[in-house]
Structures are given as structure tokens and as C-alpha cells.
């Protein structure tokens, strides 16, 4: 039992070691805060499991939208939220660029199919707000499409809320210097170079254009039914704890009573003989 628990904790330690490999600030936290981080992260993940059980029990439908600049830490937060949860209940929607057919659809159409059914949580790693951000800055949409988006998105989200879907929207905010630091770390790290796309690199040149687009987006799509929440994310660990804690505070979940689980006795059949496994089918024991 002890080995099983330690193996579970090692998963988070592996992620932290990966963050700290290039010394990009993650390994520089004081020891006492690192202890607080691990302790509170595990506590919050325990609360997320309770939330998951409540969502399944009540049929609640939850959408969490994660937006922000490239390298703002959205993926790290999403990873910690989903790390201990059932992927059949809590899943991530990270849509690629639209194909030729999807470009001719109603703009929100390809996102609708990813919305949660009863008893499900969906985290959007970028969402329909692509139109207000990257599509606007990179001129992938027309001025008319851009204006239509802002006319439509408040009504679209109000319609979802009226149908019983709760929407929680987060913008992860980092500084100019911090984004440059994280980009340079990815450039030097062969395990993370895949995270750098030509679009990411172009976003460095267009920092101010992205800032303006963000300000307009927050102003024009912040509605009472689905308000925006800003997550200061220069410190990744604090951003993870703060975001998860805030998310939990937005949902009226409670402990769900579950039936006591009893492990049944193993049935032994005296006629059963286990067949030997051929040596050439066994994975080599290198470690």
C-alpha cells in the first residue's frame, strides 16, 4: 500500500522535475513554499475528486475555458486538474485549426459537439475565443466576422447557461519578460521544442497586438452569466493552486455518500492450471 501511494505521488514529482530541468524559475522557489505547494496541491486534487463525484451524482454540466498567451501555463493547470480524475467524466477539448469544411460552418458549431452531457466536465484548452485572439491578430478572420463574434458570443453563452451548463472562464496572465524566458527555455529543451509553433514565435513579435485584442475581448465578453477571471501566472505553482482553489469555490459541490466497497474473496478452481508465458513474449528486464 505504501509503495502504491508513493508511486502516485511520484507522478507529480516527475512533472515538477521536468519544469525545473532548465532552471526557468520553477526550481527557485523557497523550500518551505515547495512543501506548501505539494501539500496543498494534493489537498485540492482531493477536493476535485469530491467535485467529480458530485458532478456525476447530480448530472451537473461544467465547462472551464482556459485562455491566455502562449506559454502562459494553461496546459500545466489543466494537467493538474485532470491528473487524478476519471477521463470519462472530466475531459480536455483542445481543438486543432479548423479544416476547409469547418471554416464554412457556423463559427460555434465545431465547439458544440464537445460540450458536456449530464455528469461531465469539459476543459477547453483554448476555445471559441480564438476568434477574439489569434484569428484577429493574425488576420485569419474578417472585420465582419470579428464583429459578429462579439454580437453572438454573449447570447451563445447565455443560451448555454440557460440550458444548465455552468461556464467558468480563465485568462492566464504573464509578463512580456516571462513569456520570452519560457520561449527561450523551450528552444533549448529537446523535450519541449514541439510546443513551439511558428504561430507561437510570431506572437512574440505581435505582443502589443495580442494585448489590445485581449483587452477588447475581456471588455466585450465579460457577462454576469459567465464572467472572466484573471489568473496571474508568472509563478506557475501559485497559479495552479490559485486557479484550482478558485474553480472549486465556483461550484456548490458537497460530499457524496458512496456505498462501502467490499473486496470479494478470490475464487480458486483446483482444475485451473496457469500456462507458462514464452520467454520471447516477455519485455526485457532492463531496470
C-alpha positions in Angstrom: 0.0 0.0 0.0 2.8 2.4 0.9 4.5 1.7 -2.5 1.3 2.4 -4.3 0.9 5.8 -2.6 4.5 6.7 -3.2 4.1 5.8 -6.9 1.1 8.1 -7.1 3.0 11.0 -5.6 6.0 10.4 -7.9 3.8 11.3 -10.9 3.6 14.9 -9.7 7.2 15.0 -8.7 8.1 13.9 -12.3 6.2 16.8 -13.7 7.9 19.2 -11.3 11.4 17.9 -12.2 10.5 18.4 -15.8 9.6 22.0 -15.1 12.8 22.6 -13.2 15.2 20.9 -15.7 16.4 24.1 -17.3 16.2 26.3 -14.3 13.5 28.5 -15.7 12.4 29.7 -12.2 10.5 26.6 -11.2 13.4 25.2 -9.2 14.0 28.6 -7.4 11.0 28.5 -5.1 11.9 28.5 -1.4 11.8 25.1 0.1 9.0 25.9 2.5 6.8 27.1 -0.4 7.6 23.9 -2.4 6.4 21.9 0.6 3.3 24.0 0.8 2.7 23.6 -2.9 2.9 19.8 -2.8 0.7 19.6 0.3 -1.9 21.9 -0.9 -2.0 20.6 -4.5 -2.7 17.1 -3.2 -5.4 18.5 -0.9 -7.0 20.4 -3.7 -6.9 17.4 -6.0 -8.7 15.5 -3.3 -11.4 18.2 -3.4 -11.5 17.9 -7.2 -12.3 14.2 -6.8 -15.2 15.1 -4.5 -16.3 17.6 -7.1 -16.2 14.9 -9.8 -18.3 12.6 -7.6 -20.8 15.3 -7.1 -21.0 16.2 -10.8 -21.6 12.5 -11.7 -24.2 12.2 -8.9 -26.2 15.3 -9.7 -25.8 15.4 -13.5 -24.1 18.8 -13.3 -22.6 20.1 -16.6 -19.4 22.2 -16.3 -17.3 24.0 -18.9 -14.0 25.5 -17.9 -12.4 27.8 -20.5 -8.6 28.3 -20.3 -7.3 31.2 -22.4 -4.1 33.2 -22.2 -0.9 34.0 -24.1 1.3 31.2 -25.5 3.4 29.7 -22.7 1.2 31.2 -20.0 0.8 27.8 -18.2 -2.7 26.8 -19.3 -1.6 23.3 -20.0 0.1 22.9 -16.6 -3.1 23.9 -14.8 -5.2 21.6 -16.9 -2.8 18.8 -16.3 -3.1 19.2 -12.5 -6.9 19.4 -12.6 -7.3 16.2 -14.6 -4.4 14.3 -13.1 -6.5 12.4 -10.5 -9.8 12.5 -12.3 -11.7 10.0 -14.3 -11.2 10.8 -18.1 -14.8 9.5 -18.7 -16.1 12.3 -16.5 -13.5 15.1 -16.9 -12.0 15.5 -20.4 -10.0 18.1 -22.3 -11.0 19.7 -25.6 -8.0 21.1 -27.5 -9.2 21.6 -31.0 -6.8 22.0 -33.9 -7.1 24.7 -36.6 -10.4 24.3 -38.5 -10.4 22.4 -41.7 -11.9 23.6 -45.0 -15.3 22.3 -44.2 -15.3 23.7 -40.7 -14.5 27.1 -42.0 -17.8 27.2 -43.8 -19.8 26.2 -40.7 -21.5 28.4 -38.1 -18.5 29.5 -36.1 -19.5 27.9 -32.8 -20.6 24.6 -34.5 -17.4 22.6 -34.0 -17.3 23.6 -30.3 -20.9 22.5 -29.6 -20.1 18.8 -30.1 -17.5 19.0 -27.3 -19.9 20.4 -24.7 -20.6 18.2 -21.7 -23.6 15.9 -21.2 -25.1 15.4 -17.8 -22.4 14.4 -15.2 -19.4 15.7 -17.3 -16.7 18.3 -17.0 -15.0 19.7 -20.1 -11.9 21.9 -20.0 -11.3 23.9 -23.2 -7.6 24.4 -23.8 -8.4 27.4 -25.9 -12.0 27.8 -27.1 -14.3 29.8 -29.3 -12.3 32.8 -28.1 -9.7 32.0 -30.7 -11.6 34.4 -32.9 -11.1 37.3 -30.5 -7.4 36.5 -30.1 -5.2 34.7 -32.6 -7.7 34.9 -35.5 -8.0 38.7 -35.0 -4.3 39.3 -34.6 -3.1 37.1 -37.4 -5.9 38.3 -39.8 -7.5 34.8 -40.1 -11.0 36.4 -39.9 -12.6 39.4 -41.5 -13.7 42.5 -39.6 -17.3 41.5 -40.2 -16.7 38.0 -38.7 -14.9 39.6 -35.8 -17.8 41.9 -35.0 -20.3 39.2 -35.5 -18.4 37.1 -32.9 -18.8 39.7 -30.3 -22.5 40.1 -31.1 -23.0 36.4 -30.9 -20.8 35.2 -28.0 -22.8 36.8 -25.1 -26.0 35.3 -26.4 -24.3 31.9 -27.1 -23.0 31.7 -23.6 -26.3 32.9 -22.1 -28.1 30.2 -24.1 -25.7 27.5 -22.7 -26.2 28.8 -19.1 -30.0 28.8 -19.5 -29.7 25.1 -20.7 -28.0 24.2 -17.4 -24.3 24.4 -18.4 -22.1 26.3 -16.0 -19.3 28.2 -17.7 -16.1 29.3 -15.8 -13.7 31.4 -17.9 -10.0 32.0 -17.0 -7.4 34.2 -18.6 -3.8 33.3 -17.6 -1.7 36.4 -17.5 2.1 36.6 -17.7 4.6 39.4 -18.3 6.5 40.1 -21.5 9.8 39.1 -19.9 8.3 35.9 -18.5 7.0 34.8 -21.9 10.4 35.4 -23.5 12.1 33.4 -20.8 9.7 30.4 -21.3 10.1 30.5 -25.1 13.9 30.5 -24.8 13.7 27.6 -22.4 11.6 25.7 -24.9 14.0 26.4 -27.7 16.9 24.9 -25.6 14.9 21.9 -24.4 14.6 19.0 -27.0 11.7 17.6 -24.9 9.7 20.8 -25.3 10.6 22.1 -28.7 7.4 20.6 -30.1 5.5 23.2 -28.0 6.9 26.0 -30.2 5.0 26.5 -33.4 5.5 29.2 -35.9 2.4 30.9 -34.6 3.9 30.9 -31.1 7.1 32.6 -32.3 5.1 35.2 -34.3 3.1 36.0 -31.1 6.4 37.4 -29.6 6.6 40.0 -32.4 2.9 40.9 -32.0 2.9 41.2 -28.2 1.2 44.6 -28.3 -1.4 43.5 -30.8 -2.3 40.5 -28.6 -2.5 42.8 -25.6 -5.0 45.0 -27.4 -7.0 42.0 -28.6 -7.1 40.6 -25.0 -8.3 43.9 -23.6 -11.1 44.2 -26.1 -12.1 40.6 -25.6 -12.4 41.0 -21.8 -14.4 44.1 -22.1 -16.9 42.9 -24.7 -17.4 39.3 -23.5 -17.5 39.7 -19.7 -21.1 39.0 -18.8 -22.7 38.3 -15.4 -23.7 34.8 -16.5 -20.1 33.9 -17.5 -17.6 36.4 -16.2 -13.9 36.4 -16.9 -11.4 35.6 -14.1 -7.7 36.7 -14.4 -5.1 34.3 -13.1 -1.7 35.9 -12.5 0.6 33.2 -13.8 4.2 34.4 -13.7 4.7 31.9 -10.8 3.3 28.6 -12.2 2.9 26.9 -8.9 0.9 29.7 -7.3 -1.2 30.0 -10.5 -2.1 26.3 -10.3 -3.1 26.4 -6.6 -5.0 29.7 -7.0 -6.9 28.6 -10.1 -7.9 25.2 -8.7 -8.9 26.7 -5.4 -11.0 29.4 -7.2 -12.6 26.8 -9.5 -13.7 24.8 -6.5 -15.2 27.9 -4.9 -17.4 28.5 -8.0 -19.3 25.2 -7.7 -21.7 24.3 -4.9 -20.4 20.7 -4.6 -20.6 18.5 -1.5 -19.5 15.1 -0.3 -21.4 12.4 -2.0 -22.3 9.3 0.1 -20.9 6.2 -1.5 -21.7 2.6 -0.7 -19.0 0.8 1.3 -16.8 -1.2 -1.0 -16.1 -4.8 -0.1 -13.4 -6.8 -1.8 -14.8 -10.2 -2.8 -12.9 -13.3 -2.0 -10.7 -14.7 -4.7 -12.2 -17.9 -6.3 -9.7 -20.7 -6.6 -10.5 -23.5 -9.0 -8.5 -26.7 -8.3 -8.7 -27.7 -12.0 -7.2 -24.5 -13.3 -3.5 -24.7 -14.4 -1.8 -21.5 -15.4 0.1 -21.9 -18.6 3.8 -20.6 -18.8 4.5 -17.4 -20.8 7.1 -17.9 -23.6 10.3 -16.1 -22.9 10.3 -14.3 -26.2 7.0 -12.6 -25.2 8.4 -11.0 -22.1 9.6 -7.4 -22.1 13.4 -7.4 -21.3 14.1 -6.6 -17.6 16.5 -3.7 -18.1 15.9 -1.9 -14.8 
